[in-house]
């Protein structure tokens, strides 16, 4: 008998190998004090391992934002703030968006994303469904 060391495979059979994904609806609610109705929006499939920074980039891409020099921030229902603190701001309470993962989100949870603190492009984000499979196998 030979002694073999097996490397763990990235592919696993069955549901245990699947990492849950979230379906997140993002709607533009207001900017510069003007409210929108109907609200323009997008639907995102996000892995729970994605960071809030990755979600922010996806939202900005989907809403065709070309000037990424503006600050932005997420605010969860419990008041938790996640973003990139500005150099001239006292943002000791803002968690680093590149370190925080979406794994704390659950179905039907809502939170806010604000892009550009001057114009306040405010988005309502709703976790529509948890456990979706972005790569369905037929």
VOBA-1610 file (N, C-alpha, C; in pm, whole numbers, padded with zeros to 5 digits, always signed):
BEGIN
Unk+00083-00118+00000Unk+00000+00000+00000Unk+00087+00124+00000Unk+00043+00219-00075Unk+00117+00345-00076Unk+00044+00447+00008Unk+00119+00535+00064Unk+00062+00640+00148Unk+00044+00764+00062Unk-00081+00800+00033Unk-00109+00914-00052Unk-00170+01028+00030Unk-00127+01146-00003Unk-00185+01264+00059Unk-00279+01325-00045Unk-00405+01338-00009Unk-00504+01394-00101Unk-00523+01542-00073Unk-00515+01620-00176Unk-00543+01762-00163Unk-00694+01780-00163Unk-00741+01872-00082Unk-00885+01896-00081Unk-00926+01959-00213Unk-01034+01911-00265Unk-01083+01959-00393Unk-01171+02081-00372Unk-01164+02175-00463Unk-01252+02291-00457Unk-01394+02252-00496Unk-01407+02146-00573Unk-01539+02097-00613Unk-01583+01991-00514Unk-01698+02011-00463Unk-01752+01913-00370Unk-01888+01870-00421Unk-01918+01747-00402Unk-02047+01695-00445Unk-02153+01727-00342Unk-02272+01750-00389Unk-02384+01770-00298Unk-02393+01910-00244Unk-02501+01936-00167Unk-02528+02070-00118Unk-02426+02122-00017Unk-02348+02035+00046Unk-02251+02081+00145Unk-02142+02166+00081Unk-02115+02146-00049Unk-02011+02221-00116Unk-02056+02359-00163Unk-02185+02385-00158Unk-02236+02513-00206Unk-02230+02619-00097Unk-02178+02735-00132Unk-02179+02849-00041Unk-02304+02929-00074Unk-02381+02968+00026Unk-02505+03041-00004Unk-02477+03179-00063Unk-02565+03221-00151Unk-02559+03353-00211Unk-02684+03429-00171Unk-02677+03560-00184Unk-02789+03647-00152Unk-02839+03715-00278Unk-02967+03739-00285Unk-03026+03821-00388Unk-03058+03955-00321Unk-02994+04063-00367Unk-03009+04194-00304Unk-03066+04293-00406Unk-03183+04349-00374Unk-03243+04452-00459Unk-03194+04588-00409Unk-03142+04669-00501Unk-03091+04802-00468Unk-03171+04904-00549Unk-03237+04996-00478Unk-03320+05097-00543Unk-03268+05236-00507Unk-03258+05323-00607Unk-03221+05462-00583Unk-03344+05535-00530Unk-03336+05583-00406Unk-03449+05645-00338Unk-03451+05795-00360Unk-03334+05860-00342Unk-03328+06005-00356Unk-03185+06052-00378Unk-03174+06176-00427Unk-03046+06246-00433Unk-03075+06394-00436Unk-02983+06473-00383Unk-02996+06619-00379Unk-03134+06662-00327Unk-03193+06582-00237Unk-03322+06615-00178Unk-03442+06578-00262Unk-03422+06523-00381Unk-03533+06484-00468Unk-03560+06334-00454Unk-03686+06298-00428Unk-03725+06157-00415Unk-03769+06103-00551Unk-03740+05976-00574Unk-03775+05912-00701Unk-03890+05814-00684Unk-03984+05821-00778Unk-04088+05719-00788Unk-04135+05714-00932Unk-04134+05603-00997Unk-04084+05476-00945Unk-03933+05482-00926Unk-03887+05400-00837Unk-03744+05399-00804Unk-03666+05315-00905Unk-03563+05373-00966Unk-03477+05291-01051Unk-03399+05194-00963Unk-03382+05071-01010Unk-03312+04974-00927Unk-03245+04863-01006Unk-03173+04783-00934Unk-03101+04669-00990Unk-03112+04554-00891Unk-03095+04432-00941Unk-03095+04312-00857Unk-02956+04249-00867Unk-02896+04222-00753Unk-02761+04168-00747Unk-02760+04029-00686Unk-02676+03941-00738Unk-02646+03813-00674Unk-02511+03832-00609Unk-02506+03816-00477Unk-02383+03840-00401Unk-02351+03721-00313Unk-02227+03678-00317Unk-02184+03572-00228Unk-02173+03628-00087Unk-02202+03546+00011Unk-02189+03590+00150Unk-02043+03623+00184Unk-01950+03572+00105Unk-01809+03600+00128Unk-01764+03731+00064Unk-01851+03794-00017Unk-01816+03924-00075Unk-01809+04030+00035Unk-01726+04129+00011Unk-01714+04240+00107Unk-01813+04350+00070Unk-01836+04439+00164Unk-01919+04556+00136Unk-01852+04645+00032Unk-01719+04646+00027Unk-01648+04723-00075Unk-01681+04668-00214Unk-01687+04536-00227Unk-01722+04476-00355Unk-01867+04508-00393Unk-01956+04507-00297Unk-02095+04543-00324Unk-02105+04690-00366Unk-02032+04778-00299Unk-02032+04921-00336Unk-01985+04940-00479Unk-01880+04871-00518Unk-01828+04880-00655Unk-01933+04831-00755Unk-01999+04720-00723Unk-02102+04666-00812Unk-02219+04764-00827Unk-02260+04825-00716Unk-02369+04923-00721Unk-02328+05043-00806Unk-02208+05095-00783Unk-02161+05210-00859Unk-02148+05178-01007Unk-02104+05058-01041Unk-02097+05015-01181Unk-02238+05011-01242Unk-02331+04951-01169Unk-02467+04933-01220Unk-02540+05066-01240Unk-02506+05166-01158Unk-02569+05297-01170Unk-02481+05396-01250Unk-02384+05342-01323Unk-02299+05418-01417Unk-02228+05536-01352Unk-02171+05514-01236Unk-02095+05619-01169Unk-01951+05614-01217Unk-01909+05721-01278Unk-01773+05723-01332Unk-01677+05793-01239Unk-01724+05879-01151Unk-01636+05951-01060Unk-01638+05882-00924Unk-01541+05797-00901Unk-01537+05717-00778Unk-01461+05786-00665Unk-01429+05915-00682Unk-01354+05984-00578Unk-01442+06026-00460Unk-01573+06011-00472Unk-01663+06050-00364Unk-01669+05943-00255Unk-01687+05987-00131Unk-01703+05893-00021Unk-01839+05826-00030Unk-01849+05709+00030Unk-01974+05636+00033Unk-01979+05556+00163Unk-02099+05507+00195Unk-02114+05437+00323Unk-02243+05355+00324Unk-02237+05240+00390Unk-02355+05160+00417Unk-02398+05187+00560Unk-02528+05183+00585Unk-02577+05189+00722Unk-02681+05079+00741Unk-02652+04990+00836Unk-02743+04880+00865Unk-02854+04928+00958Unk-02959+04848+00969Unk-03077+04886+01049Unk-03042+04913+01195Unk-02938+04847+01247Unk-02901+04867+01387Unk-02808+04987+01407Unk-02783+05063+01298Unk-02698+05181+01307Unk-02552+05156+01275Unk-02515+05032+01251Unk-02377+05000+01214Unk-02344+05068+01083Unk-02229+05137+01080Unk-02183+05207+00960Unk-02062+05135+00904Unk-02065+05113+00771Unk-01957+05042+00703Unk-01918+05123+00581Unk-01789+05156+00570Unk-01743+05235+00456Unk-01595+05259+00463Unk-01553+05371+00407Unk-01413+05414+00411Unk-01410+05550+00476Unk-01360+05560+00597Unk-01355+05690+00664Unk-01271+05790+00586Unk-01321+05914+00579Unk-01247+06020+00512Unk-01137+06072+00601Unk-01031+06131+00543Unk-00917+06179+00622Unk-00951+06296+00714Unk-01050+06375+00678Unk-01086+06493+00758Unk-01208+06468+00846Unk-01250+06344+00859Unk-01371+06314+00934Unk-01338+06232+01058Unk-01415+06250+01161Unk-01401+06170+01282Unk-01492+06049+01267Unk-01441+05946+01199Unk-01522+05829+01166Unk-01472+05704+01237Unk-01445+05715+01365Unk-01400+05599+01441Unk-01505+05490+01450Unk-01632+05526+01422Unk-01740+05428+01430Unk-01768+05359+01297Unk-01695+05391+01192Unk-01718+05331+01061Unk-01628+05208+01046Unk-01691+05093+01022Unk-01616+04970+01000Unk-01560+04969+00858Unk-01446+04906+00840Unk-01376+04901+00712Unk-01452+04812+00614Unk-01500+04871+00504Unk-01581+04800+00406Unk-01504+04687+00336Unk-01373+04695+00331Unk-01297+04589+00265Unk-01280+04467+00355Unk-01302+04483+00484Unk-01289+04371+00579Unk-01423+04309+00618Unk-01529+04388+00609Unk-01662+04341+00650Unk-01727+04262+00537Unk-01779+04144+00568Unk-01840+04055+00469Unk-01992+04062+00477Unk-02057+04022+00369Unk-02203+04022+00362Unk-02264+03905+00439Unk-02183+03824+00501Unk-02231+03704+00570Unk-02324+03734+00687Unk-02329+03858+00734Unk-02419+03892+00845Unk-02559+03928+00797Unk-02582+03931+00665Unk-02713+03968+00611Unk-02806+03847+00604Unk-02936+03874+00621Unk-03038+03769+00616Unk-03154+03814+00529Unk-03233+03718+00485Unk-03349+03747+00400Unk-03439+03850+00466Unk-03490+03942+00387Unk-03581+04052+00421Unk-03513+04166+00498Unk-03385+04157+00524Unk-03313+04265+00592Unk-03295+04382+00496Unk-03308+04505+00548Unk-03288+04625+00469Unk-03174+04708+00528Unk-03104+04779+00439Unk-02998+04869+00481Unk-02984+04977+00374Unk-02908+05080+00405Unk-02894+05197+00318Unk-02751+05204+00264Unk-02739+05247+00139Unk-02610+05278+00078Unk-02617+05422+00029Unk-02522+05505+00074Unk-02517+05645+00031Unk-02386+05667-00044Unk-02397+05719-00164Unk-02281+05755-00246Unk-02275+05907-00257Unk-02159+05966-00235Unk-02135+06110-00246Unk-02212+06185-00137Unk-02143+06215-00028Unk-02206+06280+00087Unk-02254+06422+00057Unk-02214+06480-00054Unk-02263+06612-00093Unk-02399+06602-00162Unk-02409+06512-00260Unk-02535+06494-00333Unk-02625+06390-00267Unk-02570+06309-00180Unk-02647+06207-00106Unk-02731+06117-00195Unk-02666+06045-00285Unk-02736+05945-00366Unk-02770+05830-00271Unk-02894+05823-00227Unk-02935+05727-00124Unk-03007+05609-00188Unk-02961+05489-00153Unk-03017+05365-00206Unk-03073+05280-00094Unk-03189+05223-00116Unk-03246+05126-00024Unk-03209+04988-00074Unk-03140+04912+00011Unk-03095+04778-00025Unk-03179+04678+00056Unk-03234+04579-00012Unk-03318+04478+00053Unk-03268+04340+00014Unk-03240+04257+00113Unk-03204+04118+00086Unk-03335+04046+00054Unk-03353+04016-00073Unk-03478+03957-00120Unk-03483+03809-00085Unk-03371+03743-00102Unk-03369+03598-00080Unk-03228+03556-00040Unk-03220+03461+00048Unk-03091+03404+00086Unk-03086+03261+00033Unk-02967+03216+00000Unk-02950+03078-00043Unk-02975+03055-00191Unk-02965+03159-00274Unk-02985+03140-00418Unk-02861+03075-00478Unk-02877+03016-00593Unk-02767+02953-00665Unk-02745+03031-00795Unk-02638+03110-00804Unk-02615+03189-00923Unk-02569+03105-01042Unk-02535+02980-01019Unk-02489+02890-01123Unk-02579+02766-01125Unk-02705+02780-01165Unk-02794+02664-01160Unk-02746+02554-01254Unk-02762+02435-01208Unk-02725+02317-01287Unk-02854+02252-01335Unk-02865+02240-01465Unk-02990+02186-01521Unk-02984+02037-01535
//
